[in-house]
Amino acid sequence: MQAGDPLYSHVDCPALIMTASGTVTEYRSSCKVPIVHTGGEVAQESGGISHWWKNTGNAVAVLY
């Protein structure tokens, strides 16, 4: 990763991310097709994946 690169690795830090509201698109190293997350969904981040998320909706996205 370089400075300013949005790609983030979960090699040593697994996480659960809940999309509380809005729509975000995840670009993941293990997927050829982007993953769309909407309000109420939970995503698991582990196993050394690298990824980045982008707000692709028309409203503010809230993630926990």
Predicted model as a PDB file, atoms N, CA, C, CB and O in Angstrom, pLDDT in the B-factor column:
MODEL        1                                                                  
ATOM      1  N   MET A   1       0.829  -1.177   0.000  1.00 39.00           N  
ATOM      2  CA  MET A   1       0.000   0.000   0.000  1.00 39.00           C  
ATOM      3  C   MET A   1       0.877   1.245   0.000  1.00 39.00           C  
ATOM      4  CB  MET A   1      -0.945  -0.005   1.203  1.00 39.00           C  
ATOM      5  O   MET A   1       1.946   1.272   0.610  1.00 39.00           O  
ATOM      6  N   GLN A   2       0.408   2.265  -0.690  1.00 41.00           N  
ATOM      7  CA  GLN A   2       1.122   3.523  -0.718  1.00 41.00           C  
ATOM      8  C   GLN A   2       0.271   4.600  -0.075  1.00 41.00           C  
ATOM      9  CB  GLN A   2       1.500   3.908  -2.154  1.00 41.00           C  
ATOM     10  O   GLN A   2      -0.943   4.444   0.064  1.00 41.00           O  
ATOM     11  N   ALA A   3       0.912   5.699   0.317  1.00 44.00           N  
ATOM     12  CA  ALA A   3       0.183   6.818   0.911  1.00 44.00           C  
ATOM     13  C   ALA A   3      -0.916   7.272  -0.043  1.00 44.00           C  
ATOM     14  CB  ALA A   3       1.141   7.994   1.242  1.00 44.00           C  
ATOM     15  O   ALA A   3      -0.681   7.434  -1.240  1.00 44.00           O  
ATOM     16  N   GLY A   4      -2.094   7.471   0.486  1.00 50.00           N  
ATOM     17  CA  GLY A   4      -3.213   7.907  -0.333  1.00 50.00           C  
ATOM     18  C   GLY A   4      -3.978   6.773  -0.991  1.00 50.00           C  
ATOM     19  O   GLY A   4      -5.033   7.004  -1.581  1.00 50.00           O  
ATOM     20  N   ASP A   5      -3.467   5.551  -0.901  1.00 56.00           N  
ATOM     21  CA  ASP A   5      -4.125   4.378  -1.482  1.00 56.00           C  
ATOM     22  C   ASP A   5      -5.253   3.950  -0.561  1.00 56.00           C  
ATOM     23  CB  ASP A   5      -3.115   3.209  -1.703  1.00 56.00           C  
ATOM     24  O   ASP A   5      -5.007   3.709   0.621  1.00 56.00           O  
ATOM     25  N   PRO A   6      -6.500   3.845  -1.060  1.00 71.00           N  
ATOM     26  CA  PRO A   6      -7.612   3.466  -0.190  1.00 71.00           C  
ATOM     27  C   PRO A   6      -7.640   1.982   0.171  1.00 71.00           C  
ATOM     28  CB  PRO A   6      -8.901   3.833  -0.848  1.00 71.00           C  
ATOM     29  O   PRO A   6      -8.416   1.578   1.038  1.00 71.00           O  
ATOM     30  N   LEU A   7      -6.807   1.160  -0.478  1.00 71.00           N  
ATOM     31  CA  LEU A   7      -6.798  -0.280  -0.228  1.00 71.00           C  
ATOM     32  C   LEU A   7      -6.306  -0.552   1.192  1.00 71.00           C  
ATOM     33  CB  LEU A   7      -5.908  -1.015  -1.266  1.00 71.00           C  
ATOM     34  O   LEU A   7      -5.258  -0.048   1.597  1.00 71.00           O  
ATOM     35  N   TYR A   8      -7.065  -1.350   1.946  1.00 70.00           N  
ATOM     36  CA  TYR A   8      -6.752  -1.643   3.333  1.00 70.00           C  
ATOM     37  C   TYR A   8      -6.683  -3.149   3.523  1.00 70.00           C  
ATOM     38  CB  TYR A   8      -7.796  -1.016   4.281  1.00 70.00           C  
ATOM     39  O   TYR A   8      -7.528  -3.878   3.004  1.00 70.00           O  
ATOM     40  N   SER A   9      -5.686  -3.625   4.261  1.00 71.00           N  
ATOM     41  CA  SER A   9      -5.491  -5.054   4.481  1.00 71.00           C  
ATOM     42  C   SER A   9      -5.961  -5.473   5.871  1.00 71.00           C  
ATOM     43  CB  SER A   9      -4.023  -5.423   4.293  1.00 71.00           C  
ATOM     44  O   SER A   9      -5.803  -4.732   6.841  1.00 71.00           O  
ATOM     45  N   HIS A  10      -6.536  -6.663   5.955  1.00 67.00           N  
ATOM     46  CA  HIS A  10      -6.973  -7.234   7.235  1.00 67.00           C  
ATOM     47  C   HIS A  10      -6.134  -8.453   7.600  1.00 67.00           C  
ATOM     48  CB  HIS A  10      -8.462  -7.617   7.175  1.00 67.00           C  
ATOM     49  O   HIS A  10      -6.664  -9.448   8.094  1.00 67.00           O  
ATOM     50  N   VAL A  11      -4.840  -8.379   7.361  1.00 70.00           N  
ATOM     51  CA  VAL A  11      -3.954  -9.495   7.658  1.00 70.00           C  
ATOM     52  C   VAL A  11      -3.984  -9.837   9.146  1.00 70.00           C  
ATOM     53  CB  VAL A  11      -2.527  -9.170   7.218  1.00 70.00           C  
ATOM     54  O   VAL A  11      -4.125 -11.006   9.507  1.00 70.00           O  
ATOM     55  N   ASP A  12      -3.854  -8.839  10.006  1.00 72.00           N  
ATOM     56  CA  ASP A  12      -3.789  -9.081  11.448  1.00 72.00           C  
ATOM     57  C   ASP A  12      -4.922  -8.417  12.227  1.00 72.00           C  
ATOM     58  CB  ASP A  12      -2.471  -8.596  11.981  1.00 72.00           C  
ATOM     59  O   ASP A  12      -4.827  -8.270  13.445  1.00 72.00           O  
ATOM     60  N   CYS A  13      -5.981  -8.019  11.548  1.00 76.00           N  
ATOM     61  CA  CYS A  13      -7.058  -7.339  12.281  1.00 76.00           C  
ATOM     62  C   CYS A  13      -8.430  -7.674  11.692  1.00 76.00           C  
ATOM     63  CB  CYS A  13      -6.837  -5.815  12.261  1.00 76.00           C  
ATOM     64  O   CYS A  13      -8.981  -6.898  10.911  1.00 76.00           O  
ATOM     65  N   PRO A  14      -8.981  -8.838  12.071  1.00 82.00           N  
ATOM     66  CA  PRO A  14     -10.322  -9.186  11.602  1.00 82.00           C  
ATOM     67  C   PRO A  14     -11.342  -8.194  12.148  1.00 82.00           C  
ATOM     68  CB  PRO A  14     -10.693 -10.625  12.022  1.00 82.00           C  
ATOM     69  O   PRO A  14     -11.135  -7.592  13.201  1.00 82.00           O  
ATOM     70  N   ALA A  15     -12.443  -8.030  11.424  1.00 84.00           N  
ATOM     71  CA  ALA A  15     -13.464  -7.068  11.845  1.00 84.00           C  
ATOM     72  C   ALA A  15     -14.839  -7.480  11.329  1.00 84.00           C  
ATOM     73  CB  ALA A  15     -13.112  -5.654  11.348  1.00 84.00           C  
ATOM     74  O   ALA A  15     -14.962  -8.243  10.371  1.00 84.00           O  
ATOM     75  N   LEU A  16     -15.860  -6.960  11.986  1.00 90.00           N  
ATOM     76  CA  LEU A  16     -17.226  -7.037  11.503  1.00 90.00           C  
ATOM     77  C   LEU A  16     -17.673  -5.600  11.278  1.00 90.00           C  
ATOM     78  CB  LEU A  16     -18.176  -7.806  12.515  1.00 90.00           C  
ATOM     79  O   LEU A  16     -17.528  -4.765  12.172  1.00 90.00           O  
ATOM     80  N   ILE A  17     -18.207  -5.297  10.115  1.00 91.00           N  
ATOM     81  CA  ILE A  17     -18.668  -3.953   9.791  1.00 91.00           C  
ATOM     82  C   ILE A  17     -20.156  -4.016   9.495  1.00 91.00           C  
ATOM     83  CB  ILE A  17     -17.881  -3.357   8.585  1.00 91.00           C  
ATOM     84  O   ILE A  17     -20.598  -4.771   8.628  1.00 91.00           O  
ATOM     85  N   MET A  18     -20.939  -3.201  10.236  1.00 96.00           N  
ATOM     86  CA  MET A  18     -22.370  -3.133   9.992  1.00 96.00           C  
ATOM     87  C   MET A  18     -22.685  -1.854   9.232  1.00 96.00           C  
ATOM     88  CB  MET A  18     -23.164  -3.198  11.318  1.00 96.00           C  
ATOM     89  O   MET A  18     -22.291  -0.762   9.641  1.00 96.00           O  
ATOM     90  N   THR A  19     -23.396  -2.000   8.128  1.00 96.00           N  
ATOM     91  CA  THR A  19     -23.890  -0.842   7.396  1.00 96.00           C  
ATOM     92  C   THR A  19     -25.226  -0.486   8.036  1.00 96.00           C  
ATOM     93  CB  THR A  19     -24.031  -1.131   5.835  1.00 96.00           C  
ATOM     94  O   THR A  19     -26.224  -1.178   7.835  1.00 96.00           O  
ATOM     95  N   ALA A  20     -25.239   0.597   8.807  1.00 97.00           N  
ATOM     96  CA  ALA A  20     -26.455   1.003   9.509  1.00 97.00           C  
ATOM     97  C   ALA A  20     -27.441   1.671   8.561  1.00 97.00           C  
ATOM     98  CB  ALA A  20     -26.115   1.947  10.662  1.00 97.00           C  
ATOM     99  O   ALA A  20     -28.649   1.456   8.659  1.00 97.00           O  
ATOM    100  N   SER A  21     -26.922   2.484   7.643  1.00 96.00           N  
ATOM    101  CA  SER A  21     -27.790   3.137   6.665  1.00 96.00           C  
ATOM    102  C   SER A  21     -26.961   3.534   5.455  1.00 96.00           C  
ATOM    103  CB  SER A  21     -28.498   4.377   7.280  1.00 96.00           C  
ATOM    104  O   SER A  21     -25.737   3.645   5.527  1.00 96.00           O  
ATOM    105  N   GLY A  22     -27.647   3.745   4.354  1.00 96.00           N  
ATOM    106  CA  GLY A  22     -26.962   4.118   3.124  1.00 96.00           C  
ATOM    107  C   GLY A  22     -26.587   2.903   2.297  1.00 96.00           C  
ATOM    108  O   GLY A  22     -26.967   1.771   2.596  1.00 96.00           O  
ATOM    109  N   THR A  23     -25.834   3.176   1.256  1.00 96.00           N  
ATOM    110  CA  THR A  23     -25.359   2.131   0.348  1.00 96.00           C  
ATOM    111  C   THR A  23     -23.879   2.355   0.076  1.00 96.00           C  
ATOM    112  CB  THR A  23     -26.172   2.123  -0.984  1.00 96.00           C  
ATOM    113  O   THR A  23     -23.474   3.448  -0.320  1.00 96.00           O  
ATOM    114  N   VAL A  24     -23.073   1.318   0.291  1.00 95.00           N  
ATOM    115  CA  VAL A  24     -21.642   1.388   0.008  1.00 95.00           C  
ATOM    116  C   VAL A  24     -21.257   0.200  -0.870  1.00 95.00           C  
ATOM    117  CB  VAL A  24     -20.806   1.401   1.328  1.00 95.00           C  
ATOM    118  O   VAL A  24     -21.864  -0.868  -0.797  1.00 95.00           O  
ATOM    119  N   THR A  25     -20.258   0.403  -1.681  1.00 95.00           N  
ATOM    120  CA  THR A  25     -19.749  -0.666  -2.537  1.00 95.00           C  
ATOM    121  C   THR A  25     -18.346  -1.009  -2.080  1.00 95.00           C  
ATOM    122  CB  THR A  25     -19.763  -0.253  -4.042  1.00 95.00           C  
ATOM    123  O   THR A  25     -17.497  -0.134  -1.909  1.00 95.00           O  
ATOM    124  N   GLU A  26     -18.116  -2.303  -1.885  1.00 92.00           N  
ATOM    125  CA  GLU A  26     -16.817  -2.803  -1.427  1.00 92.00           C  
ATOM    126  C   GLU A  26     -16.074  -3.419  -2.604  1.00 92.00           C  
ATOM    127  CB  GLU A  26     -16.989  -3.842  -0.280  1.00 92.00           C  
ATOM    128  O   GLU A  26     -16.622  -4.233  -3.347  1.00 92.00           O  
ATOM    129  N   TYR A  27     -14.821  -3.018  -2.757  1.00 91.00           N  
ATOM    130  CA  TYR A  27     -13.934  -3.576  -3.779  1.00 91.00           C  
ATOM    131  C   TYR A  27     -12.925  -4.438  -3.036  1.00 91.00           C  
ATOM    132  CB  TYR A  27     -13.220  -2.442  -4.644  1.00 91.00           C  
ATOM    133  O   TYR A  27     -12.045  -3.920  -2.347  1.00 91.00           O  
ATOM    134  N   ARG A  28     -13.053  -5.771  -3.178  1.00 87.00           N  
ATOM    135  CA  ARG A  28     -12.304  -6.744  -2.377  1.00 87.00           C  
ATOM    136  C   ARG A  28     -11.343  -7.532  -3.246  1.00 87.00           C  
ATOM    137  CB  ARG A  28     -13.258  -7.698  -1.653  1.00 87.00           C  
ATOM    138  O   ARG A  28     -11.678  -7.912  -4.368  1.00 87.00           O  
ATOM    139  N   SER A  29     -10.143  -7.779  -2.724  1.00 84.00           N  
ATOM    140  CA  SER A  29      -9.103  -8.502  -3.464  1.00 84.00           C  
ATOM    141  C   SER A  29      -9.521  -9.919  -3.831  1.00 84.00           C  
ATOM    142  CB  SER A  29      -7.830  -8.550  -2.651  1.00 84.00           C  
ATOM    143  O   SER A  29      -9.003 -10.484  -4.795  1.00 84.00           O  
ATOM    144  N   SER A  30     -10.445 -10.499  -3.082  1.00 85.00           N  
ATOM    145  CA  SER A  30     -10.852 -11.879  -3.338  1.00 85.00           C  
ATOM    146  C   SER A  30     -12.084 -11.986  -4.249  1.00 85.00           C  
ATOM    147  CB  SER A  30     -11.134 -12.571  -2.026  1.00 85.00           C  
ATOM    148  O   SER A  30     -12.566 -13.091  -4.499  1.00 85.00           O  
ATOM    149  N   CYS A  31     -12.593 -10.858  -4.743  1.00 86.00           N  
ATOM    150  CA  CYS A  31     -13.796 -10.865  -5.585  1.00 86.00           C  
ATOM    151  C   CYS A  31     -13.558 -10.085  -6.878  1.00 86.00           C  
ATOM    152  CB  CYS A  31     -14.995 -10.266  -4.819  1.00 86.00           C  
ATOM    153  O   CYS A  31     -12.971  -9.003  -6.859  1.00 86.00           O  
ATOM    154  N   LYS A  32     -14.008 -10.632  -7.977  1.00 90.00           N  
ATOM    155  CA  LYS A  32     -13.897  -9.935  -9.255  1.00 90.00           C  
ATOM    156  C   LYS A  32     -15.003  -8.907  -9.443  1.00 90.00           C  
ATOM    157  CB  LYS A  32     -13.925 -10.931 -10.394  1.00 90.00           C  
ATOM    158  O   LYS A  32     -14.856  -7.950 -10.203  1.00 90.00           O  
ATOM    159  N   VAL A  33     -16.116  -9.117  -8.739  1.00 95.00           N  
ATOM    160  CA  VAL A  33     -17.272  -8.235  -8.854  1.00 95.00           C  
ATOM    161  C   VAL A  33     -17.419  -7.469  -7.541  1.00 95.00           C  
ATOM    162  CB  VAL A  33     -18.576  -9.043  -9.189  1.00 95.00           C  
ATOM    163  O   VAL A  33     -17.362  -8.083  -6.476  1.00 95.00           O  
ATOM    164  N   PRO A  34     -17.607  -6.142  -7.583  1.00 95.00           N  
ATOM    165  CA  PRO A  34     -17.799  -5.386  -6.339  1.00 95.00           C  
ATOM    166  C   PRO A  34     -19.010  -5.888  -5.551  1.00 95.00           C  
ATOM    167  CB  PRO A  34     -17.965  -3.896  -6.649  1.00 95.00           C  
ATOM    168  O   PRO A  34     -19.964  -6.414  -6.124  1.00 95.00           O  
ATOM    169  N   ILE A  35     -18.955  -5.717  -4.232  1.00 95.00           N  
ATOM    170  CA  ILE A  35     -20.023  -6.148  -3.331  1.00 95.00           C  
ATOM    171  C   ILE A  35     -20.769  -4.910  -2.849  1.00 95.00           C  
ATOM    172  CB  ILE A  35     -19.456  -6.972  -2.123  1.00 95.00           C  
ATOM    173  O   ILE A  35     -20.152  -3.992  -2.309  1.00 95.00           O  
ATOM    174  N   VAL A  36     -22.085  -4.872  -3.035  1.00 97.00           N  
ATOM    175  CA  VAL A  36     -22.897  -3.741  -2.583  1.00 97.00           C  
ATOM    176  C   VAL A  36     -23.479  -4.074  -1.211  1.00 97.00           C  
ATOM    177  CB  VAL A  36     -24.035  -3.412  -3.608  1.00 97.00           C  
ATOM    178  O   VAL A  36     -24.104  -5.118  -1.031  1.00 97.00           O  
ATOM    179  N   HIS A  37     -23.268  -3.176  -0.246  1.00 96.00           N  
ATOM    180  CA  HIS A  37     -23.789  -3.331   1.109  1.00 96.00           C  
ATOM    181  C   HIS A  37     -24.827  -2.248   1.349  1.00 96.00           C  
ATOM    182  CB  HIS A  37     -22.648  -3.260   2.171  1.00 96.00           C  
ATOM    183  O   HIS A  37     -24.594  -1.080   1.038  1.00 96.00           O  
ATOM    184  N   THR A  38     -25.974  -2.632   1.904  1.00 96.00           N  
ATOM    185  CA  THR A  38     -27.034  -1.678   2.218  1.00 96.00           C  
ATOM    186  C   THR A  38     -27.373  -1.748   3.703  1.00 96.00           C  
ATOM    187  CB  THR A  38     -28.292  -1.954   1.362  1.00 96.00           C  
ATOM    188  O   THR A  38     -26.932  -2.659   4.404  1.00 96.00           O  
ATOM    189  N   GLY A  39     -28.152  -0.787   4.176  1.00 95.00           N  
ATOM    190  CA  GLY A  39     -28.513  -0.692   5.580  1.00 95.00           C  
ATOM    191  C   GLY A  39     -28.987  -2.015   6.161  1.00 95.00           C  
ATOM    192  O   GLY A  39     -29.815  -2.700   5.561  1.00 95.00           O  
ATOM    193  N   GLY A  40     -28.457  -2.377   7.340  1.00 96.00           N  
ATOM    194  CA  GLY A  40     -28.835  -3.598   8.037  1.00 96.00           C  
ATOM    195  C   GLY A  40     -27.931  -4.779   7.770  1.00 96.00           C  
ATOM    196  O   GLY A  40     -28.070  -5.813   8.424  1.00 96.00           O  
ATOM    197  N   GLU A  41     -27.009  -4.660   6.832  1.00 96.00           N  
ATOM    198  CA  GLU A  41     -26.114  -5.781   6.511  1.00 96.00           C  
ATOM    199  C   GLU A  41     -24.835  -5.716   7.341  1.00 96.00           C  
ATOM    200  CB  GLU A  41     -25.767  -5.780   5.010  1.00 96.00           C  
ATOM    201  O   GLU A  41     -24.382  -4.640   7.731  1.00 96.00           O  
ATOM    202  N   VAL A  42     -24.258  -6.906   7.604  1.00 96.00           N  
ATOM    203  CA  VAL A  42     -22.992  -7.019   8.317  1.00 96.00           C  
ATOM    204  C   VAL A  42     -22.000  -7.736   7.414  1.00 96.00           C  
ATOM    205  CB  VAL A  42     -23.167  -7.774   9.673  1.00 96.00           C  
ATOM    206  O   VAL A  42     -22.330  -8.761   6.818  1.00 96.00           O  
ATOM    207  N   ALA A  43     -20.788  -7.203   7.310  1.00 91.00           N  
ATOM    208  CA  ALA A  43     -19.736  -7.806   6.491  1.00 91.00           C  
ATOM    209  C   ALA A  43     -18.606  -8.286   7.397  1.00 91.00           C  
ATOM    210  CB  ALA A  43     -19.201  -6.795   5.433  1.00 91.00           C  
ATOM    211  O   ALA A  43     -18.233  -7.598   8.347  1.00 91.00           O  
ATOM    212  N   GLN A  44     -18.064  -9.461   7.104  1.00 87.00           N  
ATOM    213  CA  GLN A  44     -16.932 -10.002   7.845  1.00 87.00           C  
ATOM    214  C   GLN A  44     -15.664  -9.705   7.071  1.00 87.00           C  
ATOM    215  CB  GLN A  44     -17.091 -11.527   8.088  1.00 87.00           C  
ATOM    216  O   GLN A  44     -15.590  -9.944   5.865  1.00 87.00           O  
ATOM    217  N   GLU A  45     -14.665  -9.182   7.768  1.00 83.00           N  
ATOM    218  CA  GLU A  45     -13.375  -8.871   7.153  1.00 83.00           C  
ATOM    219  C   GLU A  45     -12.307  -9.668   7.890  1.00 83.00           C  
ATOM    220  CB  GLU A  45     -13.068  -7.327   7.198  1.00 83.00           C  
ATOM    221  O   GLU A  45     -12.021  -9.409   9.059  1.00 83.00           O  
ATOM    222  N   SER A  46     -11.719 -10.641   7.197  1.00 80.00           N  
ATOM    223  CA  SER A  46     -10.702 -11.479   7.832  1.00 80.00           C  
ATOM    224  C   SER A  46      -9.925 -12.225   6.754  1.00 80.00           C  
ATOM    225  CB  SER A  46     -11.346 -12.477   8.838  1.00 80.00           C  
ATOM    226  O   SER A  46     -10.170 -12.054   5.560  1.00 80.00           O  
ATOM    227  N   GLY A  47      -9.004 -13.037   7.189  1.00 76.00           N  
ATOM    228  CA  GLY A  47      -8.286 -13.920   6.279  1.00 76.00           C  
ATOM    229  C   GLY A  47      -7.321 -13.226   5.340  1.00 76.00           C  
ATOM    230  O   GLY A  47      -6.995 -13.759   4.279  1.00 76.00           O  
ATOM    231  N   GLY A  48      -6.863 -12.045   5.717  1.00 76.00           N  
ATOM    232  CA  GLY A  48      -5.862 -11.370   4.909  1.00 76.00           C  
ATOM    233  C   GLY A  48      -6.398 -10.684   3.673  1.00 76.00           C  
ATOM    234  O   GLY A  48      -5.622 -10.365   2.772  1.00 76.00           O  
ATOM    235  N   ILE A  49      -7.706 -10.442   3.596  1.00 81.00           N  
ATOM    236  CA  ILE A  49      -8.230  -9.738   2.433  1.00 81.00           C  
ATOM    237  C   ILE A  49      -7.750  -8.295   2.425  1.00 81.00           C  
ATOM    238  CB  ILE A  49      -9.763  -9.791   2.415  1.00 81.00           C  
ATOM    239  O   ILE A  49      -7.452  -7.717   3.471  1.00 81.00           O  
ATOM    240  N   SER A  50      -7.682  -7.735   1.253  1.00 84.00           N  
ATOM    241  CA  SER A  50      -7.445  -6.304   1.080  1.00 84.00           C  
ATOM    242  C   SER A  50      -8.664  -5.750   0.373  1.00 84.00           C  
ATOM    243  CB  SER A  50      -6.117  -6.010   0.272  1.00 84.00           C  
ATOM    244  O   SER A  50      -9.213  -6.391  -0.522  1.00 84.00           O  
ATOM    245  N   HIS A  51      -9.087  -4.562   0.770  1.00 85.00           N  
ATOM    246  CA  HIS A  51     -10.295  -4.015   0.172  1.00 85.00           C  
ATOM    247  C   HIS A  51     -10.396  -2.518   0.422  1.00 85.00           C  
ATOM    248  CB  HIS A  51     -11.529  -4.724   0.720  1.00 85.00           C  
ATOM    249  O   HIS A  51      -9.617  -1.943   1.182  1.00 85.00           O  
ATOM    250  N   TRP A  52     -11.372  -1.900  -0.235  1.00 88.00           N  
ATOM    251  CA  TRP A  52     -11.738  -0.525   0.060  1.00 88.00           C  
ATOM    252  C   TRP A  52     -13.218  -0.364  -0.217  1.00 88.00           C  
ATOM    253  CB  TRP A  52     -10.896   0.482  -0.774  1.00 88.00           C  
ATOM    254  O   TRP A  52     -13.792  -1.112  -1.008  1.00 88.00           O  
ATOM    255  N   TRP A  53     -13.843   0.619   0.439  1.00 90.00           N  
ATOM    256  CA  TRP A  53     -15.277   0.853   0.338  1.00 90.00           C  
ATOM    257  C   TRP A  53     -15.518   2.249  -0.210  1.00 90.00           C  
ATOM    258  CB  TRP A  53     -15.968   0.674   1.710  1.00 90.00           C  
ATOM    259  O   TRP A  53     -14.730   3.165   0.025  1.00 90.00           O  
ATOM    260  N   LYS A  54     -16.609   2.402  -0.940  1.00 92.00           N  
ATOM    261  CA  LYS A  54     -16.973   3.703  -1.503  1.00 92.00           C  
ATOM    262  C   LYS A  54     -18.475   3.916  -1.318  1.00 92.00           C  
ATOM    263  CB  LYS A  54     -16.577   3.795  -3.016  1.00 92.00           C  
ATOM    264  O   LYS A  54     -19.272   3.018  -1.591  1.00 92.00           O  
ATOM    265  N   ASN A  55     -18.857   5.105  -0.856  1.00 94.00           N  
ATOM    266  CA  ASN A  55     -20.272   5.445  -0.744  1.00 94.00           C  
ATOM    267  C   ASN A  55     -20.815   5.613  -2.154  1.00 94.00           C  
ATOM    268  CB  ASN A  55     -20.492   6.745   0.113  1.00 94.00           C  
ATOM    269  O   ASN A  55     -20.442   6.553  -2.855  1.00 94.00           O  
ATOM    270  N   THR A  56     -21.682   4.720  -2.569  1.00 94.00           N  
ATOM    271  CA  THR A  56     -22.237   4.769  -3.928  1.00 94.00           C  
ATOM    272  C   THR A  56     -23.725   5.106  -3.915  1.00 94.00           C  
ATOM    273  CB  THR A  56     -22.015   3.432  -4.640  1.00 94.00           C  
ATOM    274  O   THR A  56     -24.400   5.009  -4.939  1.00 94.00           O  
ATOM    275  N   GLY A  57     -24.223   5.498  -2.761  1.00 94.00           N  
ATOM    276  CA  GLY A  57     -25.631   5.886  -2.654  1.00 94.00           C  
ATOM    277  C   GLY A  57     -25.791   7.386  -2.751  1.00 94.00           C  
ATOM    278  O   GLY A  57     -24.822   8.115  -2.964  1.00 94.00           O  
ATOM    279  N   ASN A  58     -27.011   7.838  -2.596  1.00 94.00           N  
ATOM    280  CA  ASN A  58     -27.324   9.259  -2.658  1.00 94.00           C  
ATOM    281  C   ASN A  58     -27.394   9.907  -1.284  1.00 94.00           C  
ATOM    282  CB  ASN A  58     -28.625   9.463  -3.376  1.00 94.00           C  
ATOM    283  O   ASN A  58     -27.671  11.102  -1.185  1.00 94.00           O  
ATOM    284  N   ALA A  59     -27.151   9.148  -0.226  1.00 93.00           N  
ATOM    285  CA  ALA A  59     -27.233   9.651   1.147  1.00 93.00           C  
ATOM    286  C   ALA A  59     -25.939   9.345   1.888  1.00 93.00           C  
ATOM    287  CB  ALA A  59     -28.441   9.031   1.891  1.00 93.00           C  
ATOM    288  O   ALA A  59     -25.086   8.603   1.400  1.00 93.00           O  
ATOM    289  N   VAL A  60     -25.813   9.920   3.053  1.00 94.00           N  
ATOM    290  CA  VAL A  60     -24.677   9.623   3.914  1.00 94.00           C  
ATOM    291  C   VAL A  60     -24.750   8.156   4.323  1.00 94.00           C  
ATOM    292  CB  VAL A  60     -24.657  10.554   5.165  1.00 94.00           C  
ATOM    293  O   VAL A  60     -25.811   7.671   4.716  1.00 94.00           O  
ATOM    294  N   ALA A  61     -23.629   7.453   4.230  1.00 94.00           N  
ATOM    295  CA  ALA A  61     -23.577   6.053   4.668  1.00 94.00           C  
ATOM    296  C   ALA A  61     -23.040   6.023   6.096  1.00 94.00           C  
ATOM    297  CB  ALA A  61     -22.682   5.180   3.708  1.00 94.00           C  
ATOM    298  O   ALA A  61     -22.062   6.702   6.409  1.00 94.00           O  
ATOM    299  N   VAL A  62     -23.674   5.240   6.955  1.00 96.00           N  
ATOM    300  CA  VAL A  62     -23.237   5.104   8.343  1.00 96.00           C  
ATOM    301  C   VAL A  62     -22.811   3.657   8.553  1.00 96.00           C  
ATOM    302  CB  VAL A  62     -24.373   5.517   9.352  1.00 96.00           C  
ATOM    303  O   VAL A  62     -23.596   2.728   8.357  1.00 96.00           O  
ATOM    304  N   LEU A  63     -21.545   3.479   8.957  1.00 94.00           N  
ATOM    305  CA  LEU A  63     -20.969   2.143   9.185  1.00 94.00           C  
ATOM    306  C   LEU A  63     -20.462   2.058  10.619  1.00 94.00           C  
ATOM    307  CB  LEU A  63     -19.811   1.843   8.174  1.00 94.00           C  
ATOM    308  O   LEU A  63     -19.917   3.023  11.156  1.00 94.00           O  
ATOM    309  N   TYR A  64     -20.649   0.893  11.230  1.00 94.00           N  
ATOM    310  CA  TYR A  64     -20.105   0.623  12.561  1.00 94.00           C  
ATOM    311  C   TYR A  64     -19.199  -0.576  12.483  1.00 94.00           C  
ATOM    312  CB  TYR A  64     -21.228   0.391  13.597  1.00 94.00           C  
ATOM    313  O   TYR A  64     -18.628  -0.985  13.494  1.00 94.00           O  
TER     314      TYR A  64                                                      
ENDMDL                                                                          
END                                                                             
